[in-house]
Amino acid sequence: MNKRKEEVKTSDEMGIFGRYLTVWVTLCIVVGVLIGKYVPVIPETLSRFEYSKVSIPVAILIWLMIYPMMLKIDFSSMVKATKNPKGLTVTCVINWLIKPFTMYIIAAFFLKVVFKGLIDSNLANEYLAGAVLLGAAPCTAMVFVWSHLTKGNPAYTLVQVAVNDLILLFAFTPIVAFLLGVSNVVVPYDTLILSVILFVVIPLLGGYLSRKYIVKNKGIEYFEKVFLKKFDNTTILGLLLTLIIIFSFQGEIILNNPFHIILIAIPLIVQTFLIFFIAYFWSKVWKLKHNIAAPAAMIGASNFFELAVAVAISLFGLKSGAALATVVGVLVEVPVMLTLVKIANKTRKWF
């Protein structure tokens, strides 16, 4: 009975967007793909507003997603987060010592063994390269959304993302070079650094300054009961609009490669579930709180697809199999992550 009440309460808090999020996400993906195919002038126009391969319209929408979460952070609690190293250990070990290598093994098994008769060997190598780029780029921005949907600790999630970003600056290139045997891996550091600034630093600063100003002038009760309520559906609305834009850019590619997209998606989905459950059960064994365990598992399971797509294009070209594989990563990520969010929410009692 209590479980049912909790589910109803969560559903009411999320509103109509939250209750039917999977349906809305599916519709937005379809709308985005159709726009890209039949109204290409829209993505063509939006693509002009790009800097260092980062879409400014997408960045603005990601601000809409992340800003409300940053508002909820009591920044004094960030210091406490660093005193609980177990969650950070799970995140770092999964992301950098397990995930890239399991991605390589799983993708190579499916693309070069199971699907050997269905995919040309050279193309399979390119798809494998794209999968590895996804595996070596754990999530930065979207993890705040998954954390929010699982009622994760926002301060601890921020610390996890910050540590992740620092490691990413140094570890991404050698891991990709090792797994692919590509000595000329060129990481677009301008894309990487700009993404961190746009998707983490700016909304973090905005949330901090807003919280400080409003609490000082209106009080903490007004801030929590009035101001925060104004952003109830902002995160999910930002997610849906972001999906429409992203998939409008990729509409032509997706419609032209329906069969291979399914083949590429299978190892990516298997990898995502595997990494989530490794991190999630490890967190349970270590007796971490659910609001730390769920985001830790989400960071490893999801990918920094903006970086993966940018590197795939710079290394292999816009029309390469590697670029297509990273696009498939975008395609499967949101529905799969929403499934994992549901799993995390339904197993909250385990923790």
Phi and psi in degrees as a GROMACS rama.xvg file:
@    title "Ramachandran Plot"
@    xaxis  label "Phi"
@    yaxis  label "Psi"
@TYPE xy
-62.9644  -38.1581  ASN-2
-61.8498  -42.9615  LYS-3
-62.932  -42.3102  ARG-4
-62.2731  -39.2834  LYS-5
-65.4057  -40.5947  GLU-6
-65.4349  -41.2921  GLU-7
-64.5699  -41.9616  VAL-8
-61.7411  -45.3984  LYS-9
-61.4691  -42.6124  THR-10
-62.4591  -43.1634  SER-11
-64.7025  -37.805  ASP-12
-64.1462  -36.4892  GLU-13
-80.0847  -18.3299  MET-14
73.8778  -172.004  GLY-15
-63.3824  -34.8249  ILE-16
-63.4151  -44.3102  PHE-17
-69.7231  -38.9461  GLY-18
-65.0161  -33.8045  ARG-19
-118.779  37.6554  TYR-20
-60.5475  -41.2388  LEU-21
-60.6472  -40.5058  THR-22
-64.915  -45.5175  VAL-23
-63.1807  -41.3999  TRP-24
-61.0335  -46.2862  VAL-25
-59.5099  -44.8465  THR-26
-62.2913  -40.7163  LEU-27
-66.9126  -38.2901  CYS-28
-63.2222  -45.5735  ILE-29
-62.0997  -46.6572  VAL-30
-60.3166  -44.6537  VAL-31
-61.1685  -45.3785  GLY-32
-62.5271  -43.3494  VAL-33
-65.8312  -38.2905  LEU-34
-62.2253  -45.6059  ILE-35
-60.6587  -34.7226  GLY-36
-80.5476  -46.4928  LYS-37
-106.909  -16.8045  TYR-38
-129.923  60.5453  VAL-39
-62.7754  -16.2218  PRO-40
-62.9675  -28.0932  VAL-41
-68.1459  -55.8247  ILE-42
-64.495  -31.6364  PRO-43
-62.6813  -40.6673  GLU-44
-68.2811  -45.2099  THR-45
-64.4144  -32.2772  LEU-46
-67.9252  -17.1889  SER-47
-69.8448  -25.3025  ARG-48
-92.8253  70.9119  PHE-49
-138.343  141.744  GLU-50
-137.947  127.619  TYR-51
52.2033  41.3103  SER-52
65.0094  17.0531  LYS-53
-109.598  124.053  VAL-54
-74.3711  120.184  SER-55
-66.9902  -41.9359  ILE-56
-58.2805  -40.9091  PRO-57
-65.4592  -39.5494  VAL-58
-60.562  -41.9067  ALA-59
-62.9654  -41.8204  ILE-60
-68.2526  -34.6204  LEU-61
-67.094  -33.4246  ILE-62
-59.0206  -43.0946  TRP-63
-59.1046  -34.645  LEU-64
-72.7576  -43.4931  MET-65
-89.6058  -32.9567  ILE-66
-52.934  -47.0905  TYR-67
-61.1729  -31.4809  PRO-68
-71.8733  -38.0351  MET-69
-65.8935  -31.8491  MET-70
-61.0708  -31.9862  LEU-71
-79.6199  -8.41587  LYS-72
-79.3507  121.665  ILE-73
-85.1716  105.351  ASP-74
-65.2887  -18.1179  PHE-75
-69.8339  -23.0106  SER-76
-76.5486  -13.0947  SER-77
-64.8683  -33.0531  MET-78
-65.4358  -40.7248  VAL-79
-63.1376  -34.5915  LYS-80
-61.2948  -37.1597  ALA-81
-71.0473  -14.4362  THR-82
-86.9494  0.392718  LYS-83
-117.516  83.3395  ASN-84
-76.0018  -12.0648  PRO-85
-63.0895  -44.2806  LYS-86
-62.0704  -40.4574  GLY-87
-66.9722  -36.1083  LEU-88
-63.4907  -45.2774  THR-89
-58.3773  -48.838  VAL-90
-58.5004  -50.2538  THR-91
-69.1456  -43.2125  CYS-92
-65.8054  -44.7946  VAL-93
-61.7223  -48.0953  ILE-94
-68.3702  -35.8762  ASN-95
-115.151  -20.3643  TRP-96
-110.111  -12.1933  LEU-97
-120.896  -55.9822  ILE-98
-55.2955  -51.1199  LYS-99
-60.0957  -34.1322  PRO-100
-80.6232  -37.0407  PHE-101
-68.2977  -34.5412  THR-102
-60.6045  -45.2048  MET-103
-61.703  -47.1371  TYR-104
-63.9791  -47.7887  ILE-105
-66.2349  -46.482  ILE-106
-64.0998  -41.9976  ALA-107
-63.7443  -39.8054  ALA-108
-62.1328  -47.7589  PHE-109
-73.3568  -48.9594  PHE-110
-74.3177  -31.5742  LEU-111
-108.119  -11.0641  LYS-112
-118.031  -63.8443  VAL-113
-62.8638  -43.5736  VAL-114
-101.012  22.8814  PHE-115
-55.6739  -39.9645  LYS-116
-80.802  -5.31675  GLY-117
-107.913  -18.9322  LEU-118
-127.489  131.55  ILE-119
-58.6865  142.888  ASP-120
-60.4646  -40.1171  SER-121
-65.4745  -40.7997  ASN-122
-68.0052  -36.6058  LEU-123
-60.8802  -38.9038  ALA-124
-63.4138  -38.8367  ASN-125
-68.5203  -41.744  GLU-126
-61.9846  -40.2197  TYR-127
-62.0542  -40.8596  LEU-128
-60.4537  -43.7197  ALA-129
-63.3713  -39.7681  GLY-130
-63.5249  -41.7832  ALA-131
-63.8497  -40.2874  VAL-132
-61.3216  -38.1991  LEU-133
-67.2869  -43.5868  LEU-134
-65.1784  -27.8501  GLY-135
-92.3435  3.7344  ALA-136
-126.029  79.5028  ALA-137
-65.238  160.01  PRO-138
-64.2159  147.061  CYS-139
-118.784  -62.3276  THR-140
-82.9736  -52.5695  ALA-141
-64.7973  -21.3123  MET-142
-61.8998  -26.189  VAL-143
-64.2654  -34.0153  PHE-144
-68.1422  -47.5035  VAL-145
-64.214  -38.244  TRP-146
-62.4315  -43.2464  SER-147
-60.5951  -43.3256  HIS-148
-71.5096  -20.2706  LEU-149
-103.219  11.7764  THR-150
58.3066  40.5474  LYS-151
-70.2032  159.308  GLY-152
-71.5984  110.321  ASN-153
-63.5211  -36.1159  PRO-154
-66.635  -43.4693  ALA-155
-69.2886  -37.2126  TYR-156
-60.2669  -41.7807  THR-157
-62.6018  -42.4001  LEU-158
-63.1067  -43.0484  VAL-159
-60.1977  -44.1674  GLN-160
-65.7039  -41.4802  VAL-161
-62.3057  -45.6874  ALA-162
-63.0304  -41.7976  VAL-163
-58.2039  -44.6789  ASN-164
-64.2651  -38.3367  ASP-165
-64.1792  -43.6849  LEU-166
-65.8581  -38.7577  ILE-167
-56.3614  -38.7562  LEU-168
-58.3277  -32.0275  LEU-169
-107.077  -28.7313  PHE-170
-94.243  -24.363  ALA-171
-59.303  -50.8202  PHE-172
-62.1274  -52.5973  THR-173
-62.8016  -34.312  PRO-174
-66.4893  -46.8483  ILE-175
-63.4067  -43.1788  VAL-176
-62.3969  -40.0218  ALA-177
-67.6012  -48.1704  PHE-178
-70.9416  -33.9057  LEU-179
-98.1066  -11.3374  LEU-180
64.931  27.8331  GLY-181
-102.605  110.159  VAL-182
-78.3745  -20.1037  SER-183
-103.35  40.3267  ASN-184
-66.6383  120.74  VAL-185
-113.43  107.116  VAL-186
-85.5727  125.563  VAL-187
-74.741  84.9038  PRO-188
-61.6563  -26.3848  TYR-189
-64.364  -38.9201  ASP-190
-64.9563  -45.6877  THR-191
-61.9642  -51.2662  LEU-192
-67.8102  -41.229  ILE-193
-63.1508  -38.7283  LEU-194
-62.1418  -43.1017  SER-195
-63.4276  -42.7156  VAL-196
-64.0599  -47.3609  ILE-197
-71.0364  -42.145  LEU-198
-93.8801  -13.5193  PHE-199
-124.754  -57.2171  VAL-200
-64.6236  -50.2881  VAL-201
-64.0544  -51.4447  ILE-202
-63.9803  -31.7001  PRO-203
-64.0105  -47.134  LEU-204
-64.158  -42.2758  LEU-205
-61.7264  -43.2238  GLY-206
-64.9031  -42.2384  GLY-207
-62.7544  -49.2295  TYR-208
-66.8804  -39.994  LEU-209
-63.2914  -47.2074  SER-210
-61.1182  -46.1268  ARG-211
-62.3687  -44.3504  LYS-212
-66.7045  -46.4988  TYR-213
-71.65  -41.2054  ILE-214
-63.1596  -39.0315  VAL-215
-66.5988  -40.172  LYS-216
-95.2837  -27.6587  ASN-217
-117.662  -17.6623  LYS-218
97.0491  156.505  GLY-219
-67.8382  -32.5252  ILE-220
-66.5315  -43.6657  GLU-221
-62.7062  -42.0138  TYR-222
-60.0964  -46.8199  PHE-223
-78.7627  -36.2568  GLU-224
-96.6361  -18.2865  LYS-225
-117.963  -57.7317  VAL-226
-64.5423  -47.9806  PHE-227
-63.3056  -31.7474  LEU-228
-63.4623  -25.3332  LYS-229
-66.3198  -16.9426  LYS-230
-109.18  20.5628  PHE-231
-53.3257  -44.7454  ASP-232
-107.182  5.26997  ASN-233
-62.8574  -42.9277  THR-234
-60.7459  -48.464  THR-235
-70.7247  -37.6261  ILE-236
-62.3469  -41.8606  LEU-237
-61.4685  -40.6468  GLY-238
-60.5251  -46.5822  LEU-239
-65.0119  -43.0919  LEU-240
-67.0975  -36.0456  LEU-241
-61.9048  -42.694  THR-242
-62.0876  -41.2658  LEU-243
-60.1919  -44.8958  ILE-244
-67.0639  -47.78  ILE-245
-58.2402  -45.7898  ILE-246
-79.5342  -17.4711  PHE-247
-69.1335  -32.5185  SER-248
-67.9997  -32.3296  PHE-249
-105.483  5.7031  GLN-250
-54.992  -48.0274  GLY-251
-62.1911  -44.6929  GLU-252
-61.9995  -44.3728  ILE-253
-65.61  -43.9999  ILE-254
-70.1413  -26.0888  LEU-255
-84.5418  -11.4753  ASN-256
-133.366  50.4595  ASN-257
-62.3687  -41.0099  PRO-258
-71.8763  -46.0626  PHE-259
-66.7887  -28.9455  HIS-260
-62.4013  -39.8409  ILE-261
-64.7254  -42.6984  ILE-262
-65.2704  -39.9706  LEU-263
-69.683  -37.0895  ILE-264
-64.55  -33.1567  ALA-265
-59.1441  -54.2289  ILE-266
-64.8545  -32.1419  PRO-267
-65.0279  -40.2304  LEU-268
-68.4332  -43.6609  ILE-269
-58.7428  -44.8384  VAL-270
-61.9122  -43.4615  GLN-271
-61.3865  -46.3534  THR-272
-65.7763  -41.2724  PHE-273
-59.8944  -50.6814  LEU-274
-63.6694  -41.2507  ILE-275
-58.5251  -49.0151  PHE-276
-71.5045  -31.4573  PHE-277
-61.7975  -49.9464  ILE-278
-66.819  -39.0738  ALA-279
-67.743  -45.9455  TYR-280
-72.7823  -32.6245  PHE-281
-61.3112  -44.0608  TRP-282
-62.1069  -37.9763  SER-283
-65.605  -43.5929  LYS-284
-61.2308  -37.1638  VAL-285
-83.0259  0.71002  TRP-286
61.4083  38.8585  LYS-287
-75.494  153.103  LEU-288
-67.0744  152.368  LYS-289
-62.1116  -35.4813  HIS-290
-72.8493  -5.45973  ASN-291
-106.488  -39.7685  ILE-292
-64.0037  -45.3915  ALA-293
-62.4284  -51.3928  ALA-294
-61.9456  -35.5475  PRO-295
-60.3356  -41.945  ALA-296
-70.8671  -34.7416  ALA-297
-68.9797  -37.93  MET-298
-61.1129  -43.1984  ILE-299
-70.4388  -38.2251  GLY-300
-72.0186  -36.0275  ALA-301
-92.4406  170.356  SER-302
-127.596  153.229  ASN-303
-85.3949  75.4089  PHE-304
-68.6877  -24.9482  PHE-305
-60.322  -44.2069  GLU-306
-68.056  -44.7151  LEU-307
-60.4065  -44.7419  ALA-308
-63.0131  -44.6722  VAL-309
-61.6262  -44.0017  ALA-310
-68.8787  -39.3451  VAL-311
-60.4658  -42.2126  ALA-312
-67.6466  -42.3483  ILE-313
-69.7982  -33.2329  SER-314
-84.203  -42.7685  LEU-315
-118.183  -12.1233  PHE-316
103.983  155.787  GLY-317
-62.473  -35.6074  LEU-318
-100.175  18.0625  LYS-319
-80.3799  162.587  SER-320
-64.005  -32.8856  GLY-321
-63.6912  -43.5194  ALA-322
-63.3873  -41.0997  ALA-323
-62.0192  -42.1734  LEU-324
-61.6524  -39.7483  ALA-325
-67.9122  -33.9303  THR-326
-65.8537  -39.1587  VAL-327
-62.5485  -34.336  VAL-328
-58.0314  -41.0337  GLY-329
-64.7  -42.3239  VAL-330
-61.8401  -43.9124  LEU-331
-87.8075  -19.3827  VAL-332
-61.1904  -50.4361  GLU-333
-64.7969  -50.0064  VAL-334
-60.1528  -40.3972  PRO-335
-67.3396  -43.6889  VAL-336
-65.5275  -34.701  MET-337
-64.6779  -35.5539  LEU-338
-63.8606  -43.2059  THR-339
-67.2558  -34.0926  LEU-340
-60.183  -44.1348  VAL-341
-63.5932  -41.4655  LYS-342
-62.0832  -45.4582  ILE-343
-61.7022  -41.916  ALA-344
-68.3181  -37.6505  ASN-345
-74.3965  -20.118  LYS-346
-105.143  17.4998  THR-347
-56.3632  -35.0026  ARG-348
-65.0869  -19.6662  LYS-349
-61.1951  -27.062  TRP-350
